[in-house]
Amino acid sequence: MVMMISNGFRVAFRIPSTTATPMAVVKESMVTPGSKQPATKTAKELTTSRERRPGFCLMCGIFTARKVHIMNRNFTLLVASVFAVGALTNCQSTTEAPAPVAETIFYGDTSVRADLFDDPHSYSEEESKVVHLNWDAVVDFEREVITATATWTLDEQHGSEVIFDIKDLNISKVTLDGQEPVWDLEYDDELLGSALVVYDLGPDSKEVAITYETSAESEALQWYPAELTQGKRMPFLFTQSQAILARTWVPCQDRPGVRFTYDAKVTVPKGMLALMSASNPTRKSEDGVYEFSMLQPIPSYLLALGSGDLAFIELGERSGVYAEPEMVRNAAFEFSQTEDMISRAEYLYGPYYWGRYDMLVLPPSFPFGGMENPRLTFLTPTVIVGDMSLTSLIAHELAHSWSGNLVTNATWNDFWLNEGFTVYFEMRIMDAVYGPDFADMLEALSYDDLQRELAVMLEEDPDATRLKQNLEGRNPDDAVTAIAYDKGFHFLKLCEQTVGRERWDAFLKGYFDKYKFKTRVTEEFLQELAGLMTQEEWNAVGVEEWVYGKGLPANCPFPASNRFYIVDEAVKMLLGVSPEDPDAKSMVYLEQDVTIRWTTHEWLRYIRALEAGGATVGHYRLADANYGFTGSPNPEIVAAWYTAILKTDFEGFDPKVYEEKVESFLTTVGRRKFIVPMYASMLEGDEKRQVWAKEIYAKARPSYHPLSQQTLDQLFAEHEQGL
């Protein structure tokens, strides 16, 4: 998943340092073969031992007390950090020592503690897993509900009961091999929902069928009325299951450690196309009935459904794009390099195992950049800017076909295994397709994102800066930060630099092949890494410090961007003149033969650098007069520009023009990366601007995704509390 595209600053270069750490290390997470270690009881263990009772909320008791501060912390941090000033010119260590350790482990061992695989975000049990789903569903756009029967095939080896995660579902019927079994709904947790427990399974029990209906509270479902779509002819529906929202539209074992195949039949109104993270049609059916098949096993968070007035354009033998008819041709142009990216990715790290790689462009309310649903990546339309400059998003979601979809984090505590690997792979794909200068820009932005977030996180929640997380009692969305993405990437980049690219690529290619369609915890990856590295290399990287320590180690790779150097010089030139000088406009104008080669990233750098450099309103007017930021059709540029301008008093600008444009943007776009900083800028202003922000949010909120609503509700609540 892509949460955001970075817009940071970096100007210096540093030679990585080394730290000495013995190969025999002590870790709270690992033990030597044959040793025993008591483990703290998890929420799951309490559940399965029946120590929890209906009405008692272990996780909720923790979660609700901290919800306002913790929920979607990444975006709270983004709000605080996106306005940070200046470029960091040296890479000082921000690392604290790793946490106290418990047992000695030599990373050459193959034994890891069983409790590392316990998932505190699921009621399901390891003893009774499901292996296949048959889903028969009717999508009712008028009532905005899905009525369905989910028939689960049990693993041949199962216990006497099986548990499913559900939240905000109305269960009407449960059968076991066609017969009515003893079943019950246990617990009611604000975060986790409930456990649907089916009892008295026999050794020959094969299938559990659950008939149900979704509700208005089903967080994974985003219903769009026709008037909010581009074509305004038909409504639109899409799902967002990650991290633990699949249980809000399908009763399932909602944990990344459980993989299953599935087939489905979905009925939608005539004239609409239905798509899933599976084999997909390219044309609308006459009766609105569609059938799907996913032969490769996936975890529940990769279940996906989309339906609307959609058209399809093929991009290559294995790729194509779906979008509303008004958008599909522009999307096809923007993503025309997809087939080349697939080939480059396969050359790097092995076969693409998913058959096809198609993309679905969603309405603008989609809260993320993209979601890596296998065979059908979901994408925000805000990356369609006409110059292919934001196609790193495609590279990122494609990379997930290996890191995440193919080899998956076993629990959300190991989320960095998904996203850190994917950012690294994304950079390699962009390097292969567009060259090292382009990749250098992306790496620079990644580093800057990391530094800005770290500045806040080390003050508010230092433990959250570890790669290996402990998310028990917390929303796994809390891990969707620059730590998993960018710290994870820089750790892997350092590993590559230490062992050499040739050895590193061979290692990763073998890793993806060895563990395809399996799940991993951090400690298992470290065991593989220990098999690659020499003692000297291991010490030079400082693996334990990177994975278990807080902050950012001093030997963090610090890439430089030649293309950003030119941008920074242009900003210095503009800030060095007086806007009142009658010749100022011509003095700071960059000839088109220079800027015509600039991508979105360079223009974002320019805008952010103006703000970081203390630009006055006059400087902003001068920049706008030269480069037309206000009228840009690029959502990335416009959002960055409005965020900066909204902090000023609009002196020299036409307030009416800006007010109309800002309100239009905020009521049509729901991507959190854009709207959260804009609202934050408005709330930083005078009382009139604060009232204006509240008025716009009241209009726009119904069209935002629940995840965006949660983030903004939090932002406005903190503003009211004076935080």
C-alpha positions in Angstrom: 0.0 0.0 0.0 1.2 3.5 -0.7 0.1 6.0 1.8 2.0 9.1 0.5 4.6 10.3 -1.9 7.3 12.2 -0.1 8.1 15.8 -0.6 11.2 16.4 1.5 14.6 18.0 1.4 18.1 16.6 1.4 21.4 18.2 0.3 24.3 16.4 1.9 26.1 13.2 1.4 27.5 10.9 4.1 29.8 7.9 4.0 28.2 5.1 6.1 29.9 4.4 9.4 30.1 1.0 11.0 29.3 -0.4 14.4 30.6 -3.6 16.0 28.1 -6.1 17.2 28.8 -9.8 18.0 27.1 -12.4 16.0 25.9 -14.0 19.2 23.3 -11.5 20.2 20.5 -11.4 22.8 17.0 -10.8 21.6 13.7 -10.7 23.3 12.3 -12.3 20.2 14.4 -15.4 19.7 15.7 -18.4 21.7 18.2 -21.1 21.1 16.9 -24.5 20.1 15.5 -26.4 23.0 15.3 -23.5 25.4 12.1 -22.4 27.0 10.9 -18.9 27.6 7.7 -17.8 29.2 5.7 -15.5 27.0 3.2 -12.8 28.0 -0.3 -13.9 27.3 -1.7 -12.2 24.2 -5.2 -11.1 23.6 -5.6 -14.1 21.3 -4.5 -16.5 24.0 -6.9 -14.9 26.4 -9.7 -15.4 23.8 -8.9 -19.0 23.0 -8.6 -19.9 26.6 -12.0 -18.4 27.2 -10.6 -16.0 29.8 -12.4 -13.2 27.9 -16.1 -12.9 28.3 -18.7 -10.9 26.4 -18.5 -7.3 27.5 -14.9 -7.5 28.6 -12.6 -5.7 26.2 -8.9 -6.2 26.8 -7.8 -4.5 23.6 -10.6 -2.0 23.6 -9.7 -1.0 27.2 -6.2 -0.1 25.9 -7.3 1.2 22.6 -10.1 3.5 23.6 -8.0 5.2 26.2 -5.4 6.1 23.6 -7.5 6.1 20.5 -7.6 9.9 20.0 -3.8 10.1 20.1 -2.9 6.8 18.4 -5.4 6.2 15.7 -3.8 6.9 12.3 -0.8 8.3 14.1 1.0 8.5 10.8 -1.2 11.2 9.6 -1.1 13.1 12.9 2.6 13.0 12.6 2.4 14.0 8.9 0.4 17.0 9.9 3.0 18.0 12.5 6.0 17.2 10.3 5.0 18.3 6.9 5.6 21.9 7.9 9.1 21.2 9.2 11.6 23.7 8.0 14.7 23.1 6.0 17.0 20.5 4.8 19.1 18.3 7.0 22.7 18.8 5.9 24.2 16.1 8.0 23.0 12.7 9.1 23.3 12.6 12.9 22.4 9.4 14.7 19.0 9.4 16.4 19.2 5.9 17.6 18.7 4.7 21.1 20.0 1.3 22.3 17.8 -1.8 21.6 15.4 -2.9 24.2 16.6 -5.2 27.0 17.1 -8.7 25.8 16.1 -12.1 27.2 17.9 -15.0 25.5 21.0 -15.6 23.5 20.5 -16.7 19.9 22.9 -17.4 17.1 21.2 -16.3 13.9 22.3 -19.4 12.1 19.8 -21.3 14.1 16.4 -22.1 12.5 14.2 -22.1 15.6 12.2 -19.1 16.5 9.7 -18.7 19.3 6.2 -19.9 18.4 4.6 -16.9 20.1 6.1 -14.6 17.5 3.4 -15.9 15.2 0.6 -15.1 17.6 -1.7 -12.5 16.0 -3.3 -10.2 18.6 -5.6 -8.8 15.9 -7.5 -11.9 15.2 -9.7 -14.3 17.2 -9.0 -17.2 14.9 -6.8 -20.1 16.1 -3.8 -21.7 14.5 -5.4 -25.2 15.1 -8.3 -24.6 12.7 -7.5 -22.8 9.5 -9.5 -22.3 6.4 -8.1 -23.0 2.9 -10.7 -21.9 0.4 -13.6 -19.4 0.1 -16.7 -19.7 -2.1 -18.4 -16.3 -2.0 -21.9 -15.7 -3.5 -22.9 -12.1 -3.1 -25.5 -9.6 -4.3 -24.5 -5.9 -4.2 -27.5 -3.7 -3.4 -26.6 -0.1 -4.3 -30.0 1.3 -3.3 -29.7 0.0 0.3 -25.9 0.2 0.2 -25.5 -3.3 1.6 -24.0 -6.6 0.4 -26.0 -9.8 1.0 -23.9 -12.9 0.7 -23.0 -16.4 1.8 -19.4 -17.2 2.5 -18.7 -20.9 2.4 -15.3 -21.8 3.9 -13.4 -25.0 3.3 -11.6 -26.2 6.4 -8.0 -27.5 6.4 -8.1 -31.3 6.7 -6.3 -31.0 9.9 -8.5 -29.0 12.3 -9.7 -28.9 15.9 -13.1 -29.3 17.4 -14.1 -25.6 16.7 -13.3 -22.9 14.2 -13.4 -19.2 14.7 -14.0 -16.4 12.3 -13.5 -12.6 12.7 -16.6 -10.4 12.0 -17.3 -6.8 12.6 -20.6 -4.9 11.8 -22.1 -7.9 10.0 -25.6 -9.2 10.5 -25.4 -13.0 10.6 -28.6 -14.8 9.6 -27.5 -18.4 9.2 -24.6 -20.7 9.8 -24.3 -24.3 8.6 -21.6 -27.0 9.0 -21.6 -29.4 6.0 -25.2 -28.4 5.3 -26.4 -29.0 8.9 -27.1 -26.4 11.6 -24.3 -26.6 14.1 -23.8 -25.0 17.6 -22.4 -21.6 17.0 -22.2 -18.3 18.9 -20.9 -14.7 18.7 -18.4 -14.0 21.4 -16.9 -10.7 22.6 -17.6 -7.3 21.3 -14.5 -5.3 20.9 -14.4 -1.8 19.4 -11.3 -2.6 17.4 -11.5 -6.3 16.7 -15.3 -6.8 16.4 -16.6 -10.2 17.4 -15.6 -13.9 17.2 -18.0 -16.2 15.4 -17.3 -19.6 16.9 -18.6 -22.8 15.3 -18.5 -25.7 17.8 -18.5 -29.5 17.6 -16.4 -30.0 14.4 -15.7 -33.6 13.7 -12.6 -35.0 12.0 -14.6 -35.3 8.7 -16.1 -31.8 8.8 -15.3 -29.9 5.6 -17.3 -26.7 5.1 -18.8 -23.8 7.1 -21.3 -21.6 5.3 -22.2 -18.2 6.8 -25.1 -16.1 5.4 -25.0 -12.5 6.3 -25.5 -8.9 5.3 -23.2 -5.9 5.7 -24.2 -2.8 7.5 -23.8 1.0 7.3 -20.9 0.7 9.7 -18.9 -1.7 7.5 -15.7 0.3 7.3 -14.2 -1.5 4.3 -17.0 -0.4 2.0 -17.1 2.9 0.3 -20.4 3.6 -1.5 -20.4 6.5 -4.0 -23.6 7.9 -5.4 -23.6 8.5 -9.2 -23.4 12.3 -8.8 -19.9 11.9 -7.1 -18.5 9.8 -9.9 -16.8 11.3 -13.0 -19.5 10.2 -15.4 -22.3 10.8 -13.0 -24.3 7.9 -14.6 -24.0 5.1 -12.1 -22.9 4.6 -8.5 -19.6 3.1 -7.5 -18.4 0.7 -4.8 -14.9 -0.2 -3.7 -13.4 -2.0 -0.7 -10.3 -1.4 1.4 -9.5 -4.5 3.5 -6.1 -3.7 4.9 -5.2 -4.1 7.7 -8.1 -5.7 9.6 -11.2 -4.5 7.7 -11.9 -7.6 5.6 -14.0 -8.8 8.5 -16.4 -5.9 8.0 -17.5 -7.2 4.6 -16.7 -11.0 4.7 -16.6 -13.2 7.8 -13.0 -14.6 7.7 -9.9 -15.4 9.6 -8.7 -11.9 9.3 -4.9 -12.3 9.8 -2.1 -12.2 7.3 -0.8 -15.6 8.5 -3.8 -17.4 7.0 -3.8 -17.8 3.2 -6.6 -19.2 1.1 -7.8 -19.5 -2.5 -11.3 -18.3 -3.5 -14.0 -18.2 -6.2 -16.9 -16.0 -6.2 -20.2 -15.1 -7.9 -21.2 -11.4 -7.6 -24.4 -9.9 -8.8 -24.6 -6.1 -9.5 -27.1 -3.9 -11.3 -27.2 -4.3 -15.1 -24.9 -1.9 -16.9 -22.2 -2.1 -14.2 -18.9 -4.0 -14.2 -17.8 -5.9 -11.1 -14.1 -6.7 -10.4 -12.2 -8.6 -7.7 -8.7 -9.4 -6.7 -8.9 -12.4 -9.0 -9.5 -13.3 -12.7 -11.6 -10.5 -14.1 -13.8 -9.8 -17.1 -13.0 -7.0 -19.5 -16.6 -6.4 -20.6 -19.9 -5.8 -18.9 -22.2 -8.8 -18.7 -25.8 -8.6 -19.9 -27.3 -9.7 -16.6 -24.9 -8.1 -14.1 -23.6 -11.5 -12.9 -19.9 -12.1 -12.7 -17.8 -15.1 -11.7 -14.3 -14.9 -10.3 -11.4 -17.3 -9.4 -8.2 -16.7 -7.5 -6.1 -19.8 -7.7 -3.1 -18.5 -5.7 -3.6 -18.4 -1.9 -3.9 -14.9 -0.4 -4.4 -13.4 3.0 -7.7 -11.8 3.9 -6.4 -8.2 3.6 -5.9 -8.7 -0.1 -9.6 -9.5 -0.7 -11.0 -6.7 -2.9 -14.2 -5.8 -4.8 -14.9 -2.9 -7.1 -18.0 -2.1 -9.1 -19.2 0.8 -11.3 -19.5 2.2 -14.8 -16.1 0.9 -16.0 -14.2 0.5 -19.2 -11.0 -1.5 -19.9 -7.9 -0.8 -22.1 -5.2 -3.4 -22.5 -1.7 -2.2 -22.0 0.2 -5.4 -22.9 0.1 -9.2 -22.8 -0.3 -9.2 -19.0 -1.6 -5.8 -18.0 -4.5 -3.4 -18.5 -6.3 -0.6 -16.8 -10.0 -0.2 -15.7 -11.5 3.2 -15.1 -14.6 5.2 -15.8 -14.9 5.8 -19.6 -14.0 9.5 -19.1 -10.7 8.6 -17.5 -9.6 5.3 -19.0 -7.6 6.7 -22.0 -5.7 9.1 -19.8 -5.0 6.3 -17.4 -3.8 4.0 -20.2 -1.3 6.7 -21.4 -0.1 7.3 -17.8 0.5 3.6 -17.1 1.8 2.7 -20.5 5.2 1.6 -19.0 3.6 -1.1 -16.8 4.5 -4.0 -19.0 8.1 -2.9 -19.1 8.0 -2.6 -15.3 6.8 -6.2 -15.0 9.6 -7.5 -17.2 12.2 -5.5 -15.3 10.9 -6.7 -12.0 11.0 -10.4 -13.1 14.5 -9.9 -14.3 15.5 -8.7 -10.8 13.7 -11.1 -8.5 12.0 -13.9 -10.4 8.7 -14.9 -12.1 5.5 -12.9 -11.7 3.3 -15.6 -10.3 -0.1 -13.9 -10.5 -1.0 -14.2 -14.2 -2.1 -10.7 -14.9 -1.4 -7.3 -13.4 -4.4 -5.0 -14.0 -5.2 -1.7 -12.3 -8.5 -0.1 -11.3 -8.6 3.7 -11.1 -11.0 4.6 -8.2 -12.9 7.7 -7.5 -10.9 10.6 -5.9 -12.1 9.7 -2.3 -9.8 6.7 -2.2 -7.7 7.6 0.9 -4.4 6.1 -0.3 -2.2 6.3 -3.4 -2.7 2.6 -4.1 -3.5 -0.8 -2.8 -1.7 -3.9 -4.0 -4.7 -6.3 -4.4 -3.3 -9.2 -6.5 -4.3 -9.1 -10.1 -6.1 -5.8 -9.5 -4.2 -2.9 -8.0 -6.4 -0.1 -6.8 -5.1 3.4 -7.7 -6.0 7.0 -6.9 -6.8 9.1 -9.9 -4.5 11.8 -8.5 -1.5 10.1 -10.0 -2.8 10.7 -13.6 -1.0 14.0 -14.3 -0.1 13.6 -18.0 3.7 13.2 -17.7 4.1 9.7 -16.1 6.1 11.4 -13.3 4.2 9.6 -10.6 4.4 6.1 -11.9 6.6 5.1 -9.0 3.3 4.3 -7.5 2.8 1.6 -10.1 6.3 0.3 -9.4 5.5 0.2 -5.7 2.2 -1.7 -6.0 3.8 -4.0 -8.6 6.7 -4.7 -6.3 4.1 -5.9 -3.7 3.5 -8.8 -6.1 6.7 -10.2 -4.6 7.1 -8.5 -1.2 3.8 -8.7 0.6 1.6 -10.6 -1.7 4.0 -13.4 -2.5 6.0 -13.4 0.8 3.8 -11.9 3.5 4.4 -10.5 7.0 3.1 -13.1 9.4 1.7 -10.5 11.7 1.3 -6.7 11.6 4.2 -6.5 14.0 6.3 -7.4 11.0 4.7 -4.9 8.6 8.1 -3.5 7.6 8.8 -6.8 5.8 6.0 -5.9 3.4 6.6 -2.2 3.0 10.4 -1.7 3.5 11.1 -4.4 0.9 8.5 -2.9 -1.4 10.0 0.6 -1.3 13.4 -0.9 -2.0 12.1 -2.9 -4.9 10.2 0.1 -6.2 13.5 2.1 -6.3 15.2 -0.7 -8.2 12.3 -0.8 -10.8 12.4 3.0 -11.2 16.2 2.9 -11.6 15.9 0.2 -14.3 13.1 2.0 -16.2 13.9 5.7 -15.8 17.6 5.7 -14.7 19.5 6.4 -11.5 18.9 10.1 -11.5 15.2 9.6 -11.2 15.7 6.9 -8.5 18.0 9.3 -6.6 15.2 11.8 -6.3 12.8 9.2 -4.9 15.4 8.0 -2.4 16.0 11.6 -1.3 12.3 12.1 -0.8 12.1 8.9 1.2 14.9 10.0 3.5 13.2 13.4 4.1 9.9 11.7 4.9 11.7 9.6 7.4 13.5 12.5 9.1 10.4 14.6 9.4 8.4 11.8 11.0 11.2 10.7 13.2 11.5 14.2 14.7 8.0 13.9 16.0 7.9 10.2 16.8 11.0 10.2 18.9 9.4 12.8 21.1 5.9 11.3 21.3 6.4 7.6 20.9 10.0 6.4 20.6 9.1 2.8 20.6 7.2 3.3 17.4 10.5 4.0 15.6 11.6 0.4 15.8 11.2 -1.8 12.7 10.0 -4.7 14.7 6.8 -3.5 16.4 4.6 -4.6 19.3 1.1 -3.6 18.2 -0.9 -5.7 20.8 -3.8 -3.6 22.0 -3.4 -1.1 19.1 -4.7 -0.6 15.7 -2.3 -2.1 13.1 -2.8 1.1 11.1 -0.5 2.6 13.7 2.4 0.9 11.9 1.6 2.6 8.6 4.4 5.2 9.1 7.7 6.2 7.5 9.3 3.7 9.8 8.0 0.6 8.0 8.4 2.2 4.6 11.4 4.4 4.7 13.5 3.2 7.6 12.9 -0.3 6.3 14.0 0.8 2.8 17.2 2.4 4.1 18.1 -0.6 6.1 17.8 -2.8 3.0 19.7 -0.3 1.0 22.5 -0.4 3.5 22.6 -4.2 3.3 22.9 -4.0 -0.5 25.7 -1.5 -0.3 27.5 -3.7 2.3 27.4 -7.0 0.5 27.3 -5.7 -3.1 24.4 -5.5 -5.5 25.2 -8.8 -7.2 25.2 -10.9 -4.0 22.2 -9.0 -2.7 20.1 -9.5 -5.8 20.8 -13.2 -5.8 19.9 -13.4 -2.1 16.6 -11.6 -2.6 15.7 -13.6 -5.7 16.3 -16.8 -3.8 14.4 -15.5 -0.8 11.2 -14.8 -2.8 11.4 -18.1 -4.5 12.0 -20.1 -1.3 9.1 -18.5 0.6 6.6 -17.9 -2.1 3.0 -18.0 -0.9 4.3 -18.2 2.7 4.5 -15.8 5.6 7.5 -14.7 7.6 8.3 -12.9 10.8 11.2 -10.5 11.2 13.4 -13.1 13.0 13.1 -15.6 10.2 14.3 -13.0 7.7 17.2 -12.2 10.0 18.2 -15.8 10.0 18.3 -15.8 6.2 20.3 -12.6 6.3 22.8 -14.1 8.7 23.4 -16.9 6.1 24.3 -14.2 3.5 26.5 -11.9 5.5 30.0 -12.4 7.0 30.6 -11.5 10.6 32.3 -8.3 9.4 29.4 -7.3 7.2 26.9 -8.1 9.9 28.8 -5.8 12.3 29.2 -3.1 9.7 25.5 -2.9 9.1 24.6 -3.1 12.8 21.5 -5.3 12.1 20.2 -5.4 15.7 20.4 -1.6 16.0 18.4 -1.2 12.8 15.7 -3.7 13.6 15.2 -3.4 17.3 16.7 0.0 18.2 14.8 3.3 18.3 15.5 6.1 15.8 17.8 6.0 12.9 21.4 4.6 13.0 24.3 6.8 12.2 25.3 4.7 9.2 22.0 5.4 7.4 22.6 5.7 3.6 22.3 9.3 2.5 21.8 9.6 -1.2 22.2 12.9 -3.1 20.2 14.1 -6.0 21.8 16.1 -8.8 18.4 17.0 -10.1 17.3 18.5 -6.8 20.5 20.5 -6.6 19.3 22.5 -9.6 16.0 23.0 -7.9 17.5 24.2 -4.7 19.7 26.7 -6.6 16.6 28.1 -8.3 14.9 28.5 -4.9 17.9 30.3 -3.5 17.8 32.6 -6.5 14.2 33.5 -6.0 14.5 34.0 -2.2 17.5 36.3 -2.8 15.6 39.0 -4.6 13.1 41.5 -3.4 9.6 40.8 -4.8 9.1 44.6 -5.0 12.0 45.0 -7.5 10.3 45.8 -10.9 12.7 43.4 -12.6 12.2 40.5 -10.0 9.9 38.5 -12.3 12.5 38.2 -15.1 15.4 37.9 -12.7 14.1 34.6 -11.2 12.3 33.1 -14.2 13.8 29.8 -15.3 13.8 29.3 -19.0 11.3 26.7 -20.3 14.1 24.6 -21.7 15.1 23.9 -18.1 11.8 23.4 -16.4 10.2 21.5 -19.2 12.2 18.5 -18.1 11.2 18.9 -14.5 8.9 16.3 -13.1 6.3 16.6 -10.4 8.9 15.8 -7.8 11.1 18.8 -8.8 8.1 21.1 -8.6 7.1 19.8 -5.2 10.7 20.3 -4.1 10.5 23.9 -5.3 7.3 24.6 -3.4 8.4 23.0 -0.2 11.8 24.7 -0.4 10.1 28.1 -0.7 8.2 27.4 2.5 11.3 26.0 4.3 13.3 29.0 3.2 10.9 31.5 4.7 9.3 32.8 1.5 7.1 35.9 1.9 3.8 36.4 0.3 5.6 38.4 -2.3 7.9 35.5 -3.2 4.9 33.2 -3.5 3.2 35.7 -5.9 6.4 35.9 -7.9 6.7 32.1 -8.2 3.0 31.8 -9.1 3.3 34.5 -11.8 6.2 32.7 -13.4 5.0 29.1 -13.1 1.3 29.1 -12.7 1.0 26.9 -9.6 -2.5 28.0 -8.9 -3.9 26.8 -12.2 -1.9 23.6 -12.4 -3.9 20.5 -13.3 -1.6 18.3 -11.2 -3.2 17.4 -7.8 0.2 16.9 -6.2 1.4 20.4 -7.1 -1.9 22.0 -6.3 -2.2 20.4 -2.9 1.3 21.4 -2.0 0.8 24.9 -3.2 -2.5 25.4 -1.4 -1.1 24.0 1.8 1.7 26.6 1.7 -0.6 29.5 0.6 -3.2 28.7 3.2 -0.7 29.7 5.9 -0.5 33.2 4.5 -3.0 36.0 4.8 -3.7 35.9 1.0 -2.2 39.3 0.6 -1.7 40.0 -3.1 -3.9 37.1 -4.1 -7.6 37.1 -5.0 -9.2 35.5 -1.9 -12.3 34.6 -3.8 -10.4 32.7 -6.4 -8.4 30.8 -3.8 -11.5 30.1 -1.7 -13.3 28.6 -4.6 -10.4 26.5 -5.7 -9.6 25.3 -2.2 -13.2 24.3 -1.5 -13.6 22.6 -4.8 -10.4 20.6 -4.2 -11.4 19.5 -0.7 -14.9 18.5 -1.7 -13.8 16.4 -4.6 -10.5 14.7 -3.4 -10.3 12.4 -0.4 -6.6 11.3 -0.5 -5.3 11.8 3.0 -1.9 12.9 1.9 -3.4 16.0 0.3 -6.4 17.0 2.5 -4.9 16.5 6.0 -2.1 19.1 5.5 -4.5 21.5 3.8 -7.0 21.4 6.7 -4.1 21.7 9.1 -2.9 24.9 7.4 -6.4 26.4 7.7 -6.7 25.5 11.3 -3.3 27.3 12.0 -4.8 30.5 10.6 -7.1 33.1 12.2 -10.6 32.4 13.5 -12.2 33.2 10.2 -10.1 30.6 8.4 -10.7 28.1 11.1 -14.5 28.5 10.7 -14.0 28.2 7.0 -12.2 24.9 7.5 -15.0 23.5 9.6 -17.6 24.6 7.1 -15.8 22.9 4.2 -15.3 19.7 6.2 -19.0 19.5 7.1 -19.8 19.6 3.4 -17.0 17.2 2.3 -17.0 14.6 5.1 -19.8 12.4 3.7 -17.8 11.9 0.5 -14.6 10.9 2.3 -13.6 7.3 3.1 -14.0 6.3 6.8 -10.3 6.2 7.2 -10.0 9.8 6.0 -12.9 10.7 8.3 -11.2 9.2 11.3 -8.0 11.1 10.6 -9.7 14.4 10.1 -12.1 13.9 13.0 -9.0 13.5 15.1 -7.4 16.6 13.7 -10.4 18.8 14.4 -10.9 17.3 17.9 -7.2 18.0 18.8 -7.7 21.6 17.5 -10.8 22.1 19.7 -8.8 20.8 22.7 -6.0 23.1 21.9 -3.5 20.3 21.4 
